[in-house]
Amino acid sequence: MHVLVEGTGGARGWPEPGCRCASCARQVLDGNIRERSAILVDRELRLATEGGEPGGAGYLVRRLADVRGAGEEGTGGWEVTSPDGGRLLYPAGPGAVPVPPDGAEPYDVAFLDLLGDPAQLGLLRARGLVTGDTITAVAFADHRVPSERELRQRCGFWRAGLPGDGESVTTSRSAEKETRSSPWRVLVLGGARSGKSERAELRLSGEPDVTYVAAGGQWEQDPEWAARVAAHRARRPAWWRTAETTELARMLASARGALLIDGIGGWLAAVLDECGTWDSAGDGWAERLAGRTAELVGAWRQTGAYVVAVSDETGLGVVPATPAGRLFRDELGRLNQRLAAESDEAELVVAGRILPLTPG
C-alpha cells in the first residue's frame, strides 16, 4: 500500500486563514504550512473531508461510527482494505474518533486525530489493531496545539509519525517498530492547578497498558477532595487500571506496562502520618521516614517500567506559617531532588507551559 499525504492540517489548514491566535502566528513566523488533511491511496482512492464518497476499483471501503456518535455509521471515518490486502484507518474530520468493529484485523497504516483524543491510540493498541508493524500518523494538525515543536514532542511520547505535506508512506518498507526503551522514568513537577497531572496523562495517552497509582491515601471524609478525585477519574481513559496505595516501591518493582503516579506530595503526606510524625510520642519518626523515602528512591532507580510521576513544586511560594507545613515543604523538596537525579526526564509545568529540566 502506497499513501501520498496531500495535506496534514486541520479543516482549514494550519495556520488557518485569518486566524490571529498565537499558534497560527507561530506557524507563519516559522514558515510552516499544513494544508487541509487528505490522502491518496495507491493513486486510486482519495480520502478527505470534502469530495463525497471515496471509491476505487477493488478497494473495500467501510464507513465507521464515531466514539461520540452513539453508533451512527459514517461519522468516525473510513476503514480501507486494498486489493493486495493492505488495511488503512482514516478519520472523517477533526475531532472524529473512528471505532473499528469487534473482530477487526490490525491496520497497516492508521491516521488519527491525536489532538482531538490521543487516548484513542492507546485503546487501538490495547485492542491489537495498532501493532509494532503499524505505521501510525497524525492527521488534522492545527492550532489546538501551541506549536509545531510541541506537536513533534507529543508524537514522540505517543510513538506516532508526523508526515509533512507531499510525503509518501508505503508499507513496502519495514515500519519503525513501536518499541520503547525501558526503564524510562519521568518526573513532572508543578504548582497547584499548573496542569502537571494533565501533562502526565498526555504523555501516557498512547500506551496500551497503564496503571494509575493514586498515592495520596484515603480522604473519604473530605467532600471537596472526593470531588477532585472524581474529576481526575473521569478525565482518564476508562480502560486504565487504578491502584490506591502508598506502597510505591512495591508497585515500581512489580509493574507491567506503564505507571502514572499521582502524586509524590500526596504520598509523602500519607507516609508522614504512617510514620507517626505528628504524634506527641512519635519518637523515631525521622528514621522511619528516612527508610521509606530511601526505599522509594531505590525502587525508582531500579524499576524496569515506563513510569511518569507527578509531584508538587512547593518551594516557590511563601514560607509556610506552621512547623508542620515547613517540615512537609522541606521533606518534599529533598525528595523531589533525589527523584529528579534518578530520572531520565524531568519537566516543570507553569501555567500549562512546559519547561524541560535538563540534567547538569
Secondary structure, DSSP 8 states (H G I E B T S, - for coil): -EEEEEE-B-TT-BS-TT--SHHHHHHHHHT--B-B-EEEETTTEEEESSSSS---TT-EEEEEEETTTTT-TTSSEEEEE-TTS-EEEEESSTT--EE--TT----SEEEE-TTT-THHHHHHHHTTSS-TT-EEEE-SB-TTSS-HHHHHHHHHHHT-B---TT-EEETTS--------SSEEEEEEE-TTSSHHHHHHHHTTT-SSEEEEE-S---TT-HHHHHHHHHHHHHS-TTSEEEE-S-HHHHHHH--SEEEEE-HHHHHHHHHHHTTTT-TT-TTHHHHHHHHHHHHHHHHHH--SEEEEEEE--TTS---SSHHHHHHHHHHHHHHHHHHHT-SEEEEEETTEEEE----
